[in-house]
Amino acid sequence: MSQAELCKLIDVKQGTYSTWELGKYEPPFDKLSSIARITGRSTDWLLGIETNGNRLRKARQAVGWTVQRLAAKLEVPEEYVTEWENGTRELGDGFMTMCANALDVSVEHLTGDKMMPVTHEKISEVNVPCKNCERLQKQIDLLMEEGIAKTRIIENLSKNIKK
C-alpha cells in the first residue's frame, strides 16, 4: 500500500503523514490506531517501542529460524507467530516460556526484564531444611513484600544457612 492510499484511508494529508514518518510529530491516537488496524501492526510497533514481539522476532532470526519452523516447533498456526511478532496477538506466559525454550533464550530475554518477580507460591516451593525455618520464613515474607526476585531470596537464604 502506498503512502497516498494510506492517507486516504485515514483521512490525513500526505504532508502531515510525512511529518509523522520523519519523527517530527506523533500522530493522534485515533490516527495511530487506524494505521495499526489497517497495517496489521501494533501501535507500539508503529512507535518503535521495543516489545515482546520484537524481541521474539529477533531471537527467532538470530537462530536462523523461519516463522514456519517456530510455529511447527510450538505446534501452533503460523499466524500465531506472525501475530505475536507484530503485536496483534498477546503472547501469554505459557507460550512465552515455550518460545524461550524452543529458541534457547530466557523468558527474561524475550520480555526485556532484568529479573522477574516471583509469587509467594513459587517461593514456598523452596525447601530449606534448617533449625531456623520460622526466622527464614519471616525473611522470605519480608523480601516478598519488598518485591525482591527469587535469585535474591535464594542468595539470602544461602547466607543465612551458613550462619
trRosetta pair geometry for C-beta under 8 A, 3 or more apart (Angstrom, degrees):
i j d omega theta_ij theta_ji phi_ij phi_ji
1 5 4.9 -120 -170 83 87 130
1 6 5.6 99 136 -56 119 92
1 38 7.8 -91 74 151 173 112
1 39 7.8 -128 45 -97 136 81
2 5 4.7 99 55 4 79 101
2 6 7.1 -146 95 -3 43 86
3 6 5.8 -57 -149 39 32 111
3 7 6.2 37 152 -24 66 106
3 14 6.2 86 131 -138 108 100
3 17 6.2 160 -175 115 102 140
3 18 7.6 53 180 -72 147 78
3 21 7.8 -46 -121 -41 128 151
4 7 5.7 -53 -148 33 30 114
4 8 6.7 32 153 -20 62 102
4 14 6.0 -20 -99 -88 67 127
5 8 5.8 -53 -155 32 33 112
5 9 6.6 30 150 -18 64 107
6 9 5.6 -57 -151 36 35 112
6 10 6.3 6 161 3 70 109
6 17 7.1 130 98 -143 107 154
6 35 7.0 48 -175 -120 120 88
6 38 6.7 142 -133 116 89 150
6 39 7.9 15 -120 -61 126 103
7 10 6.4 -70 -141 51 27 91
7 11 7.9 136 165 -48 56 3
7 12 5.3 -100 -150 73 80 73
7 13 6.7 0 -170 171 130 11
7 14 5.0 -67 -67 -79 169 66
7 16 8.0 128 -134 60 112 93
7 17 5.1 -106 -91 -25 104 148
8 11 7.4 22 -174 -75 29 44
9 34 7.4 177 126 160 92 116
9 38 5.8 106 126 -113 147 152
10 17 7.9 116 68 -90 128 118
10 31 5.4 83 175 -146 127 83
10 34 4.6 137 -117 111 101 138
10 35 6.2 -6 -76 -64 150 77
10 38 7.2 -104 -58 -10 101 150
12 16 4.8 -108 172 80 110 130
12 17 5.5 127 104 -54 121 92
12 27 7.9 -81 -66 -130 168 113
12 31 6.3 44 -43 -132 138 136
13 16 4.6 95 63 3 84 104
13 17 7.1 -153 95 -4 45 86
14 17 5.5 -54 -147 38 37 113
14 18 6.2 44 152 -26 67 103
15 18 5.6 -49 -149 30 31 116
15 19 6.9 34 152 -20 61 99
16 19 5.9 -53 -159 28 34 110
16 20 7.0 34 145 -17 63 101
17 20 5.6 -54 -159 31 39 114
17 21 6.5 36 148 -17 70 104
17 27 8.0 15 -118 -86 59 119
18 21 5.6 -53 -147 37 36 110
18 22 6.1 28 157 -13 68 110
19 22 5.8 -58 -142 43 30 108
19 24 4.3 -73 -165 62 85 119
19 25 4.8 26 135 27 113 105
20 23 7.8 40 174 -69 30 25
20 24 7.7 -77 -64 51 21 76
20 25 6.0 -57 -83 82 59 79
20 26 6.7 73 -131 -141 86 25
20 27 4.8 20 -117 -49 141 93
26 32 7.6 -1 167 -68 89 130
26 47 7.3 24 -137 -119 117 103
27 31 4.2 -110 172 90 119 119
27 32 4.7 153 87 -59 113 83
27 35 7.0 82 71 -4 167 137
28 31 5.0 84 60 12 79 104
28 32 6.9 -148 94 -7 36 92
29 32 5.4 -57 -142 40 34 114
29 33 6.1 37 158 -22 68 105
29 43 7.9 12 -146 -139 75 148
30 33 5.8 -51 -147 35 29 113
30 34 6.5 32 152 -20 61 105
31 34 5.5 -52 -150 35 34 113
31 35 6.4 35 152 -19 66 103
32 35 5.8 -53 -148 35 31 110
32 36 6.4 33 152 -20 64 106
32 43 5.3 66 148 -133 112 106
32 46 6.3 168 -159 94 91 146
32 47 7.5 18 -150 -56 134 101
33 36 5.6 -53 -147 35 31 113
33 37 6.3 31 155 -19 65 106
33 43 6.5 -25 -87 -77 56 122
34 37 5.8 -55 -148 36 30 110
34 38 6.2 25 157 -15 66 110
35 38 5.9 -59 -144 41 29 108
35 39 5.9 5 165 0 67 117
35 41 7.8 -28 130 58 82 105
35 46 6.1 106 106 -124 121 155
36 39 6.4 -69 -136 49 21 95
36 40 7.9 -139 172 44 52 3
36 41 5.5 -105 -136 81 67 67
36 42 6.0 13 -148 -161 123 17
36 43 4.9 -56 -66 -64 148 66
36 45 7.8 123 -122 53 98 99
36 46 5.8 -105 -80 -20 88 137
37 40 7.9 22 179 -68 23 38
39 46 7.6 116 62 -83 142 113
40 86 6.0 -15 138 170 84 156
40 88 6.0 -47 -175 -50 67 155
41 45 4.5 -116 178 83 105 133
41 46 5.6 122 111 -54 124 88
41 86 5.4 -113 -115 -170 55 98
41 87 6.7 43 -176 51 57 106
41 88 7.2 -112 -132 -50 13 105
42 45 4.5 102 56 2 81 101
42 46 7.1 -145 96 -4 46 84
42 51 6.7 70 70 -65 147 171
42 53 7.1 135 5 30 136 149
42 86 6.3 147 -14 145 85 64
42 87 2.8 -60 -15 107 139 129
42 88 6.0 -155 -61 -61 82 58
43 46 5.5 -53 -149 37 36 113
43 47 6.3 26 155 -11 68 109
44 47 6.0 -65 -147 45 29 103
44 49 4.1 -82 -164 64 84 117
44 51 4.8 101 119 -65 138 126
44 87 5.7 -153 55 -148 107 163
45 48 7.7 40 179 -70 30 25
45 49 7.5 -78 -60 50 23 75
45 51 6.5 -59 -68 9 74 139
45 53 7.1 -44 -73 81 114 130
45 54 7.0 163 -108 -61 85 105
45 86 6.4 -42 -42 -167 166 54
45 87 5.0 -168 -31 17 113 137
50 54 5.5 -118 -150 70 57 142
50 55 6.8 61 178 -48 96 95
50 112 6.3 118 123 -91 120 148
51 54 4.8 105 52 3 73 98
51 55 7.1 -139 97 0 42 86
51 87 5.3 7 128 -88 166 121
52 55 5.7 -59 -150 41 33 109
52 56 6.1 38 150 -24 67 105
52 84 7.6 -70 112 178 99 90
52 87 8.0 125 57 -100 77 83
52 91 5.3 -142 120 52 134 135
52 96 7.1 -54 -169 -113 136 113
52 110 5.8 46 -153 156 85 84
52 111 5.8 -9 -102 -108 103 52
52 112 7.3 -117 -83 -4 63 100
53 56 5.5 -50 -145 33 32 114
53 57 6.4 34 155 -20 64 102
53 84 5.3 -180 -111 146 92 56
53 85 4.5 133 -175 -150 95 23
53 86 6.1 -94 174 36 151 16
53 87 4.5 -130 14 -61 152 70
53 91 6.7 168 -73 -21 74 131
54 57 5.7 -53 -151 34 31 112
54 58 6.4 29 152 -16 65 106
54 85 7.4 100 -76 -162 29 68
54 87 7.9 1 -32 -50 78 109
55 58 5.7 -53 -146 38 34 111
55 59 6.2 34 155 -19 67 106
55 109 6.9 177 174 142 126 66
55 110 5.1 154 113 -146 122 47
55 111 7.5 -126 64 -35 157 11
55 112 6.2 -151 -55 -53 153 89
56 59 5.8 -56 -146 37 29 109
56 60 6.2 30 154 -19 64 108
56 81 7.9 -153 143 -158 129 77
56 84 5.9 -36 79 129 165 112
56 85 5.6 -125 86 -93 111 76
56 91 6.8 -172 -49 -99 150 164
56 99 5.9 -28 -131 170 110 150
56 103 8.0 179 -150 -17 64 160
56 110 5.8 45 -75 -144 74 107
57 60 5.8 -57 -148 37 28 112
57 61 6.2 23 157 -14 65 110
57 85 4.3 91 -66 -144 104 116
58 61 5.8 -58 -144 41 29 108
58 62 6.1 38 154 -31 64 106
59 62 5.5 -49 -146 28 30 117
59 63 7.1 13 159 -5 61 103
59 99 7.6 98 87 155 138 103
59 103 4.6 67 146 157 113 153
59 105 5.1 -86 -141 0 133 154
59 109 6.8 105 -88 126 131 118
59 110 6.4 -49 -14 -90 153 87
60 63 6.6 -70 -160 41 29 96
60 65 4.9 -90 -170 71 79 105
60 66 8.0 -12 163 141 114 4
60 67 7.4 50 160 -85 154 51
60 70 5.4 -44 -126 -56 122 144
60 81 7.8 99 -93 -172 160 121
60 85 7.7 -60 19 -89 142 128
60 103 6.2 -85 -82 -104 54 131
61 64 7.3 40 -174 -80 38 26
61 65 7.5 -106 -79 51 24 65
62 103 7.8 77 62 -174 102 114
63 103 5.8 -162 -3 -149 143 79
63 104 7.2 118 -88 37 140 104
65 69 4.4 -128 -161 81 93 128
65 70 5.3 98 139 -50 134 89
65 73 7.9 -38 -151 -6 145 138
65 103 7.4 -115 17 -106 144 90
66 69 4.8 102 50 2 77 98
66 70 7.3 -146 91 0 43 84
67 70 6.1 -59 -152 40 31 107
67 71 6.1 32 153 -20 67 111
67 78 5.5 79 133 -159 106 96
67 81 4.8 163 -160 102 87 131
67 82 5.7 34 -153 -64 147 82
67 85 7.5 -93 -107 -2 110 146
68 71 5.8 -57 -145 38 28 112
68 72 6.3 29 156 -20 64 107
68 78 5.7 -17 -97 -105 60 123
69 72 5.7 -54 -147 36 30 111
69 73 6.3 32 153 -20 64 106
70 73 5.6 -54 -148 36 32 113
70 74 6.2 17 158 -6 67 111
70 81 5.2 123 92 -122 117 148
70 99 7.3 28 -170 -129 119 86
70 102 6.5 112 -142 127 78 143
70 103 7.5 2 -116 -66 112 100
71 74 6.1 -66 -144 48 27 101
71 75 8.0 128 161 -54 55 4
71 76 5.4 -105 -151 75 74 74
71 77 6.4 -42 -162 134 127 19
71 78 4.3 -84 -41 -91 171 56
71 80 6.7 133 -120 55 100 96
71 81 4.8 -109 -68 -13 92 131
72 75 7.2 24 -174 -76 32 45
73 102 4.7 115 131 -145 136 131
74 80 7.8 -120 99 91 136 133
74 81 7.4 145 37 -70 140 107
74 95 7.1 50 -162 -145 138 88
74 98 5.4 96 -127 139 100 127
74 99 6.9 -6 -84 -79 135 66
74 102 6.2 -67 -64 -49 86 158
76 80 4.4 -59 147 48 124 150
76 81 6.9 134 89 -39 115 85
76 95 7.5 34 -53 -126 158 120
77 80 5.1 112 67 -10 76 97
78 81 5.9 -55 -161 35 46 108
78 82 6.3 42 147 -16 74 108
79 82 5.5 -58 -146 43 35 112
79 83 5.8 32 157 -18 70 110
80 83 5.9 -60 -144 41 26 107
80 84 6.2 29 155 -22 64 105
80 89 6.3 -106 -145 98 58 162
80 95 7.8 -121 163 -144 126 151
81 84 5.7 -51 -146 33 30 112
81 85 6.3 26 156 -15 63 108
82 85 5.9 -60 -150 39 28 108
82 86 6.2 16 156 -9 65 113
83 86 5.7 -59 -138 46 31 105
83 88 4.6 -88 -154 74 84 93
83 89 3.4 57 129 -1 119 117
84 87 7.7 32 175 -70 27 29
84 89 5.4 -55 -66 75 56 100
84 91 4.5 77 -143 -76 109 108
84 95 7.3 -133 -98 132 145 136
84 99 7.8 -161 144 -75 160 152
86 89 7.9 63 62 13 88 78
91 95 5.6 -119 -163 92 71 116
91 96 5.4 100 143 -72 101 86
91 99 7.3 -23 -165 -3 126 148
91 110 8.0 -108 127 156 147 125
92 95 5.3 83 58 21 76 99
92 96 6.6 -130 103 -13 35 95
93 96 5.4 -55 -142 34 28 117
93 97 6.4 28 159 -19 64 103
94 97 6.0 -57 -155 34 28 108
94 98 6.5 25 150 -16 63 108
95 98 5.3 -52 -144 39 39 114
95 99 6.1 42 155 -22 69 102
96 99 5.9 -53 -149 35 28 111
96 100 6.4 29 152 -19 62 107
96 107 5.7 71 139 -139 105 99
96 110 5.9 177 -162 100 92 141
96 111 7.0 37 -166 -59 139 100
97 100 5.7 -53 -146 36 31 112
97 101 6.3 29 156 -16 65 106
97 107 5.8 -22 -95 -85 63 122
98 101 5.9 -56 -148 38 29 110
98 102 6.2 28 155 -19 65 109
99 102 5.7 -58 -145 38 29 110
99 103 6.0 5 164 1 67 114
99 110 6.3 102 99 -106 119 160
100 103 6.4 -70 -141 50 23 95
100 105 5.3 -102 -148 80 72 72
100 106 6.0 -6 -164 167 128 15
100 107 4.6 -75 -51 -73 164 58
100 109 7.0 134 -128 52 104 100
100 110 5.5 -114 -79 -9 97 132
101 104 7.5 22 -176 -75 29 41
105 109 4.2 -96 166 70 112 147
105 110 6.4 120 104 -43 122 89
106 109 4.6 112 58 -6 77 97
106 110 7.5 -150 98 2 51 81
107 110 5.8 -59 -157 40 39 107
107 111 6.1 21 152 -7 73 112
107 113 8.0 -4 117 45 80 115
107 116 6.9 -7 98 -36 113 154
108 111 5.9 -62 -136 48 31 100
108 112 7.7 -108 173 60 57 11
108 113 4.8 -96 -141 75 80 85
108 114 6.9 26 -174 -178 125 6
108 115 7.2 -8 -122 -99 140 22
108 116 5.7 -133 -88 -30 96 104
109 112 7.9 28 179 -69 23 34
111 116 7.2 66 66 -86 149 115
113 116 5.0 77 116 -75 150 77
115 149 3.9 -100 157 -38 120 166
115 151 6.6 -109 -137 30 120 117
115 152 7.6 52 -176 -21 157 106
116 149 6.4 106 71 -129 37 117
117 147 5.7 -49 -114 -166 130 81
117 149 5.8 -109 -100 -95 43 72
118 122 4.5 -101 179 74 113 136
118 123 6.1 128 111 -50 121 85
118 149 6.4 95 -5 -154 92 56
118 150 4.3 55 -12 -52 147 104
118 153 7.9 -93 48 14 128 138
119 122 5.1 101 58 4 74 98
119 123 7.4 -138 101 -3 43 88
120 123 5.5 -55 -150 37 39 113
120 124 6.4 44 152 -27 69 102
120 144 5.5 50 -89 -148 89 155
121 124 5.8 -51 -151 28 31 113
121 125 7.5 39 149 -26 58 97
122 125 5.9 -46 -166 17 39 116
122 150 6.7 -64 122 -88 121 129
123 126 5.8 -39 -172 11 50 113
123 140 5.6 152 161 -173 134 121
123 144 6.4 -107 -1 -78 163 120
123 150 6.8 -157 -88 -111 80 87
123 153 6.2 -50 -126 133 114 167
126 140 7.9 -175 61 -114 128 140
126 153 7.5 -171 -1 120 167 118
126 154 6.8 -148 -127 -94 146 88
126 157 7.0 -158 149 -34 141 175
128 133 7.3 164 87 -111 87 84
128 136 6.3 -105 82 147 134 163
128 157 5.6 -131 -78 180 162 128
128 161 6.4 -118 -173 -79 121 126
129 133 7.8 -36 -142 -74 34 115
130 133 5.9 151 67 -60 76 72
130 136 6.7 85 62 -21 127 145
130 160 7.9 128 114 119 171 95
130 161 5.6 -130 -82 -121 146 85
132 135 4.2 -35 175 41 102 119
132 136 5.7 107 113 -25 87 94
132 160 7.1 -115 84 159 135 112
133 136 5.6 -58 -144 41 32 111
133 137 6.1 37 156 -24 68 104
134 137 5.7 -51 -148 32 30 113
134 138 6.7 32 152 -19 61 102
135 138 5.8 -53 -155 33 32 113
135 139 6.7 32 148 -18 64 104
135 160 7.7 -163 112 -175 109 137
136 139 5.5 -53 -151 36 37 113
136 140 6.3 41 150 -22 68 101
136 157 6.2 65 -155 -125 119 88
136 160 6.0 156 -100 110 98 150
137 140 5.5 -48 -147 34 35 114
137 141 6.4 37 152 -19 65 103
138 141 5.7 -52 -148 36 32 112
138 142 6.3 33 152 -19 64 105
139 142 5.6 -53 -147 37 32 112
139 143 6.2 31 154 -17 66 106
139 156 6.5 -153 153 138 129 129
139 157 7.7 160 96 -83 130 69
139 160 6.9 174 35 -59 169 160
140 143 5.8 -57 -148 39 30 109
140 144 6.2 33 153 -22 65 106
140 153 6.2 61 -124 -157 78 122
140 157 7.6 26 -75 -75 98 110
141 144 5.6 -53 -148 34 30 113
141 145 6.6 33 152 -21 63 102
142 145 5.7 -53 -154 31 32 113
142 146 6.6 21 151 -11 64 108
143 146 5.7 -62 -150 43 35 107
143 148 4.3 -62 -176 41 93 130
143 152 6.9 -172 -164 109 129 106
143 153 5.1 146 119 -99 154 95
143 156 6.7 -177 -75 41 149 158
144 147 7.5 44 -179 -71 34 27
144 148 7.3 -82 -75 41 27 82
144 153 7.8 32 -60 -91 72 138
148 152 4.5 -103 173 85 110 137
148 153 5.9 134 108 -55 113 85
149 152 5.3 95 62 8 70 104
149 153 7.3 -137 105 -6 37 92
150 153 5.5 -58 -148 36 35 112
150 154 6.2 33 157 -18 70 105
151 154 5.8 -54 -147 37 31 110
151 155 6.4 36 152 -22 64 104
152 155 5.6 -52 -151 33 32 114
152 156 6.5 30 152 -16 64 106
153 156 5.8 -56 -151 38 32 110
153 157 6.3 33 151 -20 66 106
154 157 5.5 -51 -145 36 33 113
154 158 6.3 38 154 -22 64 104
155 158 5.8 -55 -151 33 29 113
155 159 6.6 29 152 -18 63 105
156 159 5.7 -53 -150 35 33 112
156 160 6.4 29 154 -16 66 108
157 160 5.8 -60 -149 39 31 109
157 161 6.3 35 154 -25 67 106
158 161 5.8 -52 -147 30 30 113
158 162 6.8 27 156 -17 61 106
159 162 6.0 -61 -158 34 30 110
159 163 6.9 36 148 -30 64 103
160 163 5.6 -47 -154 19 39 116
